[in-house]
Amino acid sequence: MGRRSPERRDRLMRASALVLLLSLTGCTGSPSSPGTAATPNASATQEGTTASGTSAPGSSQTTPASPRIPEVAQKLDVGLQLPWSVVFLPNGTAVVSERDSAQVKSIRNGEATTIGEVSGVDPGGEGGLLGLALSPDFATDRWLYAYFTSPSDNRIARMKLTEDSGGQLALGEAEVIFSGMPKASTHNGGRIRFGPDGFLYVGTGDSQRREQPQDTNALGGKILRLTAEGRPAPGNPFGDNPVYSYGHRNVQGLAWDSDGRLWASEFGPDVDDELNLITPGGNYGWPTVTGAPGRSGLIDAKVVWPSTSDASPSGLEIVDGIAYTGALRGQRLWAVPLESENAGTPVAYFTGQYGRLRDVARAPDGTLWVISNNRNPDFAVILKVGP
């Protein structure tokens, strides 16, 4: 090839400078390059993609599409204090748990109101009032479920969430339906969510008891599957046992894709945060391994963040084939494109812009709510992620 003319060189230099300038701007929703901070596991995707997300040599698999850039619709400065979980009533009202205050609050028309306080909560360290879930039959039974730390353990209770003719919400007495999950100052798990099958899925932590995750008769370091009354769900892989999958360190997010596959976000130790595709009876390796080492008999993570400073992934939501997870230590929103059982290259948004991000949840109107966790006080960011 011949040399470029001076005019062409000038045009290329100006174009390069423009690209660099755009990449450095703090525009809302501009993506951050993950570099080596987050890589899809090529072996777990059957050699379908390389770590950069491009098609691997000799591969016929399709690489998942890149996520659409989320657009900030609104930031709600509603004075939350260490919120942990957000769920939505059918009318769009957001219901939020606060970890240390043990209060349940509603957000409607841009204002937060205290609904009530969950009795028996013993906050401390990472424990307190954690995950919330609404009954699949909420319109008729009005049950709100909560995962919380008590003085002796972690447990799940349900409460009636009633509404009067004026729209005022009230929280009923807590009825404990499941208990005995180990507690500690850290690694308490806490995410709960009803699945497409109508059963309650529960993410627990190892509570610093490293012998528990590999013991299918222990509750720590697991994903559990329960009936709405707190019994082991029928069809669980270990018989009359609540354990659905094991070998987890500290499960923080649960979400299902459009084909009903369960995905979970999980804290690693000082390395290897994970996004996992969950299979019944699967062993995810902790504390023997982390990440995706390809060890026989253990299930590799689909995405591994080698540095926990880039992630510490918490709440998880899947919208139109994209898994969104809030990062606590990483202070960003990760978007991971999914294609069947494969995960593509994660893309980071809002890095350092909103601080620690605890939960991500889709509202009935299709927007995505991201809840901060910064003590200053906290807020909700509402995103548009669809076309």
Disulfide bonds with the S-S distance in Angstrom:
none
